[in-house]
Amino acid sequence: MPRTCSTLEPQASVANRRLTVMDQLLQILLWVLLTLTEWIRPILVPLCFVVAWSLVALTVWQLVAVTRDGMKRAQVMHQIPCAECRYFTNNHLLKCPLHPKTALSEAAIDCTDYETNNLINL
């Protein structure tokens, strides 16, 4: 039996009802958002001001902390005496024949076998 206009009408009315319900829900959602925006508006400018300056302060704080930590690390690294040692070979395969595992590391700071390279031969 072929479909007629009368059999298609209930399907069209169901689709129209769905659209009107969705439209009503969207209008309610929009009204709620607009109402919330009106309530928040007096607080929004000071809140954004505080958040923006907090981010700036946090960035400056992190830059200061990174610089301070880098300076501390550089001071420790400058205490390593290997480059001035008599046994230092300046070869990437064997930097120090006495202590190859600790050469040019923080463990070499108090090396007991350190001898200065500038010894005066008598």
Summary of the structure (lengths in Angstrom):
residues: 122
radius of gyration: 38.1
end to end distance: 122.5
largest distance: 122.5
contacts: 232
relative contact order: 0.06
helix: 65%
strand: 2%
